[in-house]
Amino acid sequence: MQVGLGPLCDDMGMPSALCVPDVLHSLSEAMSRIWTASTGLSPSLAPRTALLCAALALLAVMVNRVWSVSRNLITILHEGGHACVALLLGRRLEGIRLHVDTSGVTTSVGRARGPGLTATRFAGYAAPPLCGLGCAALVAHGRSTGVLWLLVLVLLWLVTRTRNAYGWIAILATAGLIVAIAWYGDPVQRAMVAHGVVWFMAFGSLRTLCELIAQRARGQGIGSDADQLALTGMPAWVWITLWLLLCALNLWCTARWLVALP
């Protein structure tokens, strides 16, 4: 004997006439809540709080045990940069693979030389500072929650392009953590996390380049993006310098926008 309005699903477990409208209504409410939070203004952080976010992000980059895990976000952005530019320039993207050692590989098919391949290779180390620069601009204009949900959308898109189990786990775990903060956190907490993520992109992209420079100084890292770009005729140090300039620009703008340096 059933009491109430009736079952939400039939005996076979399929949605009933009552179930589908409820699901659609809940989904509509969730999307409306996300849109309202993303387009609304987030509270400004006090300078001391903003500096605290920067300090915590720096610790996440400088402490090796933490960096061995947090570096996954930089790798995800790095490989996402390769993938996005490859698709934009008409190359066929075969997939992204992320590894336990926080390295990654993005494979695309197209012309074996030319500006398309050069831009695809350059986009890897350029993606984290450029993504950080864009997110810093949004956070500075009060769109902290919007930045968090935008990152979730990017991560969900990258999942569809990933071709190994560890890659799916790393991306979905990162997305799940951001969703938890964006959905359950209060406005101040969301603003603090957005600040921290932006600072992490700035510091993390710089550390990965420093690691690349150190590896090359030891005669390691052969076959890196810089070595592949050197096949264009411009030496590897030129490309590394360009990446460093992007990192410096990102770090400077982030500091100017988020802590109001004179």
Phi, psi and omega in degrees: 000132183251140181240140177111204185282342180124168183289149175279336180227154182278183185295336181273001180086005181272149179301135177268182180296332179280332187285315186299312178300323179295318180295315180296321179295317179296319179296318179297319179295320180295316179296321178296319179295317179297316181296316180297316180292324183287324183270345179282163180277135176270154180293147177283144179270145173296148181309320180295320179293320178297319178292326176297318177299318178296319181295319179295320177296320179296320177297320180297337179267323187275329179280116190300320182294323177286318181298327181298339176258311185294337180300339180304324181296319179294320178297318179300315179294321179300307180292327175297324176298313176304311186295315184296313181293322178302314180293318181298329183263012172086011176276153180270118182274119179273334176149168179245140174231128176250142185245161183298329180280013179069014170273173180202162179220133174240126183248127176226157183240135180175203179299140184282357177203171179114174184297330180297314179292322179298313180296322179296317179291321181292331188294338183301297181286342178280334186297311182301313179293324179290320176296318178297322179296315179295318179293322178298320179297319179293316179298319180297335178262018173082019182252045183299314180295322177299323178297317181298314180289329176296319177296322178299316179299317179298316180296319179295324176295320181294329177302320182291344181255001183267144189237016176218159188295316181297323178299316178297317181297313183297316183289315181293325177295318178296315179297319180297321178296317180293320178299318181300317179290316184293330184269317187259341181286153175280170184305321180292318178297319179296320179295320180294317179295318179298317176301314181297319179296318180297314178296322179297320176299319181294310181288319184294319179296326178290320180294319180298324177290320177298322177295320178298316179298317180295319178297317180293325178295331179270003181081015179255186177071019179296135182093008178292172178303322180296319179293320179293323178290334178296341178293346178284348183110340175270128183298159184300324183295334177294315180294320178297321178297320178297318178296319179297322178296320177297318178296318180295319178298315179298315182296318181294312181295321178299316178296318181295319186278324189262338177236008173053054176293147180290000000 
